[in-house]
Amino acid sequence: MCLATCRMNLARFGATILAALLLTGLVAAPVSAQSVAYKATTPFGLWEVPYDKLAEVRYHEHDVIVKSFEPSMNIVRYLDAVGAQGKKAVVSFNNVVDYKNGLVYPSRIKFWTDQIKNHPALYGYLSAKEPNWNRINLTELRSLYKEFKRQDPNHRVIVLLGDVPHFGTSANPWGAGVANMLWVDWYPVTCKYGMLTTASTHFPKVRGYVNKVTPGVPIWLMVQGHTYYRGDRCTPTNAQLDRQVRDGFRYLKANGILFQTWHNPLYDKDLRRNATLTRHMREVMRGVEALTF
């Protein structure tokens, strides 16, 4: 009699402690596939695969490849190579946005669109990345959007915003006439504190604001797959990669997922040197496709 009562009290006590830990964020709430909203056709993107690495970095599972270009680079050759794999590319142009000085040059867009606007492998244009960190305001974003659409009305224009806690405020504004698609970057895996658990707080606000101000605009989440020690960010474990993707589906209602692999010494090497993470990234994509993730 006492044994049964003690077991019941212990179970209740354990449930109370677990609930308290979940509320404080010290323990991550379990997320099942049934509680995460996604489709088997959810698109995936891979960031910054240079031309000479297209064969080295397997990207056959990805729907979209993202690449930035200088005027000296052969953008048509790149799109040809991506298209040969039956994929699409999102392209951005380093001479259209001067990130160092916070300037935009809409007049330079025509040079690019004249070359590729009829290319079958073109998915769209990434007009600007993290504009608030680079002193690019809404007026300038709208000027880019207007010119992209004037030169090529048939392809989507995308903007990438970070600084999720300030999304939709004067510090990180979003509005109509900026883009047809929003990408959000979110790098929650820290070296010191582990994985931040505030996506449940910030992502619903982002989704709610977008639905209110620009209804119908899809959102893709770019998850962290890199290490950046100066910013206290560490390469995620398999479980942390899973959690990022699931948080994107659950709280942001993400329409697509991007994996961050910038082509520079700090980022590009992480996925290519980390066979375990690369393999698991593919497992995530296959799990989503099979509706088992």
Secondary structure, 3 states (H helix, E strand, C coil): CHHHHHHHHHHHHHHHHHHHHHHHCCCCCCCCHHHCCCCCCCCEEEECCCHHHCCCCCCCCCCEEEEEECCCCCHHHHHHHHHHCCCEEEEEECCCEECCCCEECHHHHHHHHHHHCCCCCEEEEEEEECHHHHCCCHHHHHHHHHHHHHHCCCCEEEEEECCHHHECCCCECCCCCCCCEEEEEECCEECCCEECCCHHHHHHHHHHHHHHHCCCCCEEEEECCCCEHHHCECCCCHHHHHHHHHHHHHHHCCCEEEECCCCCCCCHHHHHHCHHHHHHHHHHHHHHHCCCC
